[in-house]
Amino acid sequence: MDLNEAIRDALCKAAERLGGGGEEIRALPRAKIYDRLEDLDADRHLLAVVGSWGDTLSDDQVLASLQRWNRGEPPLDYVIASTGGRE
């Protein structure tokens, strides 16, 4: 199994934990998964991981974080927040 498939499996489990359809998530393009999880009222930690997929986190980190979230553990070791340049 490749990492992309493993990530999508973990996302399916996450969607099911939120009361959504796992297979629906699997079929979505990556750009739509965040929005669908947001529609399911996913917490900010899960959304942070999904939003970082293909950006600031490696696929290995995304998979590990999703697996932690699916076990009920915090998905990230830490979160770095930005004010977006606001003072």
VENNOR-V297842 format. One line per field, one symbol per residue. psi: psi as a letter, one per 40 degrees, with the letter a starting at -180 (. if undefined). A space follows every 50 residues. Layout:
BEGIN
psi=???
END
This chain:
BEGIN
psi=hidddddddddddddddeeahdddddeiideedddddddefiiddddddd deheceiiddddddddddddeeihdidihhiiefei.
END
